[in-house]
Amino acid sequence: MLQRKPLFFLNPVLLLLLLVGVGTSTASSLPEWGSWVLKIEVIRNDGRREFGSGVLIAPERLLTNCHVVRNASQIRVSGGKESWITSADMGDSFRDLCLLKLPGHPGRPPSIAEPSGAKVGQGVYAVGYSGGKFTVNKGHIKGLFTCACDGGRVIQTSAQFDPGASGGGLFNDDGELIGILTFKSHSGGNFHFAIPIGWMKQLGTLPASDIPDQGPFWENPSHSSGYFLAACDLSAKKKWQELSRLCLEWVREDPFNPQAWMASGRANLGLQRLREAVGDFQKVLELDPTHAEAVWELQKLELELGESLTGN
């Protein structure tokens, strides 16, 4: 498994957690979303100009991905008619979370959801600046994955986002922040992922240091960076036989992980091994009866096989 390299954060982050807004907002409040999620414009050291996004998580503090501001000679944050020149002074590049200071920013942060509240099938909204333009895309949670980072589960969502939205917010139907939009599968397909907001709580435990210039955990999909990254990569490439072999190892290592069985079921579907797929999806529901994706796959198989598979 990947070893977590020495990263850093300052204890004042713990204080920031106490300052996070706890107001009541609804996901239909588009003006609120526009004040919570700001645009980041970065000039790289090589002169390239790129966009990203960030979420206000405390007074004068913006949370974004470290990869958004990596190798930046200038970082400009804008919201409405105002803009701020800023820098990343705190960060955990392995978990891909960095904080920016916005002195004088008048905004109020969104409410933050309980980290344990995320469920597969839950409705979500991806909010960010795809291509530098403000976008809101609705979808649902497709999967929840553990990785070498610990302290929370990476969220796969059907709510699509494009380059420029990294660092933006993933919100639930109540308008609560549940994740930070972070990466897509290198191989294409509908594989969009957000970092759980619960990881923010880990930042205050790290020693002070300079932000290390290292890649995030998700940058090179492999067994060591998390089975789910390698599984999603193979699934996007439709390499079902390789995915099936990977899943045999995954379920042997982590037999109580519903996502391991979910990936195995999709591999068996791709290989037209329908009975094996049924057993995999039923195992998912045995481990997590609320897993909406497994229910959906079994309902489709019920139509194909002409028999009841979900007990309904």
C-alpha positions as CSV (number, residue, x, y, z in Angstrom):
1,M,0.0,0.0,0.0
2,L,1.0,3.6,-0.5
3,Q,2.8,5.1,2.5
4,R,1.5,8.5,3.4
5,K,4.4,11.0,3.0
6,P,5.0,13.7,5.5
7,L,2.6,16.5,4.7
8,F,1.5,19.5,6.6
9,F,-1.1,21.7,8.1
10,L,-1.4,24.2,10.9
11,N,-3.5,23.8,14.0
12,P,-5.5,26.9,13.2
13,V,-7.5,24.7,10.8
14,L,-9.1,23.1,13.8
15,L,-10.4,26.6,14.7
16,L,-11.7,27.0,11.1
17,L,-13.9,23.9,11.6
18,L,-15.7,25.7,14.4
19,L,-16.4,28.7,12.2
20,V,-18.0,26.8,9.3
21,G,-21.6,28.0,8.6
22,V,-24.5,26.0,10.0
23,G,-27.3,27.9,8.3
24,T,-30.2,26.3,6.5
25,S,-30.1,26.5,2.7
26,T,-31.7,24.6,-0.1
27,A,-30.0,23.2,-3.2
28,S,-32.2,25.3,-5.4
29,S,-30.6,28.5,-4.1
30,L,-28.4,29.2,-7.1
31,P,-27.4,32.6,-5.9
32,E,-26.1,31.0,-2.7
33,W,-24.1,28.5,-4.7
34,G,-22.5,31.3,-6.6
35,S,-21.4,33.0,-3.4
36,W,-20.0,29.7,-1.9
37,V,-18.1,28.5,-5.0
38,L,-15.6,30.9,-6.4
39,K,-13.5,30.9,-9.6
40,I,-9.7,30.5,-9.4
41,E,-7.4,31.7,-12.2
42,V,-3.8,30.4,-12.1
43,I,-0.7,31.5,-14.0
44,R,1.7,28.5,-13.9
45,N,5.4,28.9,-13.6
46,D,5.7,28.1,-17.4
47,G,3.2,30.9,-18.2
48,R,0.1,28.7,-18.9
49,R,-3.2,30.2,-17.7
50,E,-5.7,27.7,-16.2
51,F,-8.9,27.7,-14.2
52,G,-10.0,26.0,-11.1
53,S,-12.7,26.4,-8.4
54,G,-12.8,26.7,-4.6
55,V,-15.4,26.5,-1.8
56,L,-15.6,29.0,1.0
57,I,-15.4,27.0,4.2
58,A,-14.8,29.7,6.8
59,P,-14.6,33.5,6.9
60,E,-11.8,34.5,4.5
61,R,-10.8,30.9,3.8
62,L,-11.2,29.0,0.5
63,L,-10.7,25.3,0.2
64,T,-9.5,23.9,-3.2
65,N,-7.4,21.1,-4.6
66,C,-3.7,21.4,-4.3
67,H,-3.3,20.3,-7.9
68,V,-5.3,23.4,-8.9
69,V,-2.7,25.7,-7.5
70,R,0.4,23.6,-7.9
71,N,3.4,25.3,-9.6
72,A,1.5,28.6,-9.7
73,S,3.3,31.9,-10.0
74,Q,0.0,33.8,-9.4
75,I,-3.4,32.8,-8.0
76,R,-6.4,35.1,-8.5
77,V,-9.7,34.3,-6.9
78,S,-12.8,36.0,-8.2
79,G,-16.4,36.2,-7.0
80,G,-18.9,38.6,-8.6
81,K,-17.2,41.9,-9.3
82,E,-14.4,41.3,-6.8
83,S,-11.1,39.5,-7.0
84,W,-8.2,38.7,-4.7
85,I,-4.6,37.8,-5.3
86,T,-3.8,35.0,-2.9
87,S,-1.5,32.1,-2.2
88,A,-1.7,28.6,-0.8
89,D,-0.3,28.8,2.7
90,M,-1.7,25.5,4.0
91,G,-2.2,22.2,2.3
92,D,-2.1,18.4,2.2
93,S,-1.0,17.5,-1.3
94,F,-1.5,13.7,-0.9
95,R,-5.1,14.2,0.0
96,D,-5.2,17.1,-2.5
97,L,-6.7,19.7,-0.2
98,C,-5.2,23.3,0.1
99,L,-6.5,26.4,1.9
100,L,-6.3,29.9,0.4
101,K,-6.6,33.2,2.4
102,L,-9.1,35.8,1.1
103,P,-8.6,38.8,3.4
104,G,-11.7,40.9,3.5
105,H,-14.0,38.4,1.8
106,P,-17.5,39.1,3.1
107,G,-19.1,35.7,2.3
108,R,-20.8,33.2,4.6
109,P,-19.8,29.5,4.1
110,P,-22.3,26.8,3.3
111,S,-23.4,24.2,5.9
112,I,-21.3,21.1,5.9
113,A,-22.9,17.6,6.0
114,E,-22.0,14.9,8.4
115,P,-19.3,12.8,6.7
116,S,-21.1,9.6,7.6
117,G,-24.3,10.8,5.9
118,A,-23.3,10.1,2.3
119,K,-25.2,7.1,0.7
120,V,-25.1,5.5,-2.7
121,G,-28.1,6.8,-4.7
122,Q,-28.3,10.1,-2.8
123,G,-29.0,13.1,-5.0
124,V,-26.1,15.6,-5.4
125,Y,-25.1,18.7,-7.3
126,A,-21.6,19.4,-8.8
127,V,-20.9,23.1,-8.6
128,G,-17.8,24.7,-10.2
129,Y,-16.3,26.6,-13.1
130,S,-16.0,24.1,-15.9
131,G,-13.9,25.7,-18.5
132,G,-14.0,28.9,-16.5
133,K,-17.8,29.1,-16.6
134,F,-20.1,28.6,-13.6
135,T,-21.9,25.3,-14.0
136,V,-24.3,23.3,-11.8
137,N,-24.9,19.6,-12.7
138,K,-27.3,17.3,-11.0
139,G,-26.7,13.6,-10.4
140,H,-26.4,11.0,-7.6
141,I,-23.7,9.2,-5.7
142,K,-22.6,6.1,-7.6
143,G,-20.0,4.7,-5.2
144,L,-18.2,5.3,-1.9
145,F,-14.6,4.1,-1.8
146,T,-11.9,3.8,0.8
147,C,-8.2,4.6,-0.1
148,A,-4.8,4.9,1.5
149,C,-5.7,8.3,2.8
150,D,-8.2,7.0,5.5
151,G,-10.6,9.3,7.4
152,G,-13.4,9.2,4.8
153,R,-14.6,7.7,1.6
154,V,-14.0,9.0,-1.9
155,I,-17.3,9.8,-3.7
156,Q,-18.0,8.7,-7.2
157,T,-20.8,10.8,-8.7
158,S,-22.9,10.8,-11.9
159,A,-23.0,14.6,-11.7
160,Q,-20.5,15.5,-14.4
161,F,-17.8,18.2,-14.3
162,D,-15.0,19.2,-16.5
163,P,-11.5,20.8,-16.2
164,G,-11.9,24.1,-14.3
165,A,-14.4,22.6,-11.8
166,S,-11.7,20.9,-9.7
167,G,-11.8,22.4,-6.2
168,G,-15.6,23.1,-6.6
169,G,-18.3,21.7,-4.3
170,L,-20.4,18.6,-4.3
171,F,-23.6,19.4,-2.4
172,N,-26.5,17.3,-1.3
173,D,-30.2,18.1,-1.8
174,D,-30.2,20.1,1.4
175,G,-27.5,22.4,0.1
176,E,-24.9,20.9,2.5
177,L,-21.3,20.5,1.3
178,I,-20.3,16.8,1.2
179,G,-17.3,16.8,-1.0
180,I,-14.7,18.7,-3.1
181,L,-14.8,18.0,-6.9
182,T,-11.4,16.6,-7.7
183,F,-10.7,14.2,-10.6
184,K,-12.1,12.2,-13.5
185,S,-10.9,8.8,-14.8
186,H,-7.9,9.1,-17.1
187,S,-9.6,6.7,-19.5
188,G,-12.9,8.6,-19.9
189,G,-16.4,7.4,-19.2
190,N,-18.7,8.6,-16.5
191,F,-16.2,8.3,-13.6
192,H,-16.2,11.6,-11.7
193,F,-14.9,11.8,-8.1
194,A,-15.0,14.1,-5.1
195,I,-12.9,14.1,-2.0
196,P,-15.0,13.7,1.2
197,I,-15.3,16.9,3.1
198,G,-14.5,14.9,6.3
199,W,-10.8,14.9,5.2
200,M,-10.6,18.5,6.1
201,K,-10.7,17.5,9.8
202,Q,-7.4,15.6,9.2
203,L,-5.5,18.7,8.2
204,G,-5.0,20.2,11.6
205,T,-3.2,17.1,12.8
206,L,-0.3,17.5,10.4
207,P,3.0,19.3,11.3
208,A,3.9,22.7,9.9
209,S,6.1,22.6,6.7
210,D,6.2,24.0,3.2
211,I,3.6,22.6,0.8
212,P,5.4,19.6,-0.7
213,D,5.4,19.4,-4.5
214,Q,4.1,15.8,-4.7
215,G,1.2,14.3,-6.7
216,P,-2.1,13.4,-5.1
217,F,-3.1,9.8,-4.3
218,W,-5.3,9.5,-7.3
219,E,-2.8,10.6,-10.0
220,N,-1.5,7.1,-10.9
221,P,-4.2,4.4,-10.7
222,S,-2.7,1.2,-9.2
223,H,-3.3,-1.5,-6.6
224,S,-1.2,0.5,-4.1
225,S,-3.2,3.7,-4.6
226,G,-6.5,1.9,-4.0
227,Y,-8.2,-1.0,-5.7
228,F,-11.1,1.3,-6.7
229,L,-8.9,3.5,-8.9
230,A,-7.5,0.6,-10.8
231,A,-11.0,-0.9,-11.1
232,C,-12.5,2.3,-12.5
233,D,-9.7,2.6,-15.0
234,L,-10.2,-0.9,-16.2
235,S,-14.0,-0.5,-16.3
236,A,-13.6,2.7,-18.4
237,K,-11.4,0.8,-20.8
238,K,-13.9,-2.1,-20.8
239,K,-11.1,-4.6,-20.0
240,W,-13.5,-7.0,-18.3
241,Q,-11.2,-10.0,-18.0
242,E,-8.5,-7.9,-16.2
243,L,-11.1,-6.2,-14.1
244,S,-12.5,-9.6,-13.0
245,R,-9.0,-10.8,-12.0
246,L,-8.4,-7.6,-10.0
247,C,-11.8,-8.0,-8.3
248,L,-10.9,-11.6,-7.2
249,E,-7.9,-10.1,-5.4
250,W,-9.9,-7.1,-4.1
251,V,-12.8,-9.2,-2.5
252,R,-10.2,-11.6,-1.0
253,E,-8.4,-8.7,0.6
254,D,-11.6,-6.8,1.6
255,P,-14.6,-9.2,1.6
256,F,-16.9,-6.8,3.5
257,N,-16.5,-3.9,1.0
258,P,-19.7,-3.6,-1.1
259,Q,-17.8,-1.7,-3.8
260,A,-15.4,-4.6,-4.4
261,W,-18.4,-6.8,-5.1
262,M,-20.1,-4.1,-7.1
263,A,-17.0,-3.9,-9.4
264,S,-16.9,-7.7,-9.6
265,G,-20.6,-7.7,-10.7
266,R,-19.9,-5.2,-13.5
267,A,-16.9,-7.2,-14.7
268,N,-19.2,-10.3,-14.9
269,L,-21.8,-8.3,-16.7
270,G,-19.2,-7.3,-19.3
271,L,-18.2,-10.9,-19.7
272,Q,-21.8,-12.0,-20.0
273,R,-21.6,-14.1,-16.9
274,L,-25.1,-13.0,-15.7
275,R,-25.6,-15.5,-12.9
276,E,-22.2,-14.6,-11.4
277,A,-23.2,-10.9,-11.7
278,V,-26.5,-11.6,-9.9
279,G,-24.6,-13.2,-7.0
280,D,-22.2,-10.2,-6.8
281,F,-25.0,-7.6,-6.7
282,Q,-26.9,-9.6,-4.1
283,K,-23.7,-9.7,-2.0
284,V,-23.6,-5.9,-2.3
285,L,-27.1,-5.6,-0.8
286,E,-26.3,-8.1,1.9
287,L,-23.4,-5.8,3.0
288,D,-25.3,-2.5,2.3
289,P,-29.1,-2.8,1.9
290,T,-29.4,0.8,0.8
291,H,-27.0,0.5,-2.2
292,A,-29.2,1.9,-4.9
293,E,-26.8,1.0,-7.8
294,A,-26.9,-2.7,-6.9
295,V,-30.7,-2.6,-6.7
296,W,-30.8,-0.9,-10.2
297,E,-28.5,-3.6,-11.7
298,L,-30.6,-6.4,-10.2
299,Q,-33.8,-4.8,-11.5
300,K,-32.3,-4.7,-15.1
301,L,-31.2,-8.4,-14.7
302,E,-34.7,-9.3,-13.5
303,L,-36.0,-8.1,-16.9
304,E,-33.3,-10.0,-18.8
305,L,-33.6,-13.2,-16.9
306,G,-37.4,-13.1,-16.3
307,E,-37.3,-13.8,-12.6
308,S,-37.3,-12.0,-9.2
309,L,-33.9,-11.2,-7.9
310,T,-34.5,-8.5,-5.3
311,G,-37.2,-10.2,-3.2
312,N,-39.7,-7.5,-4.1
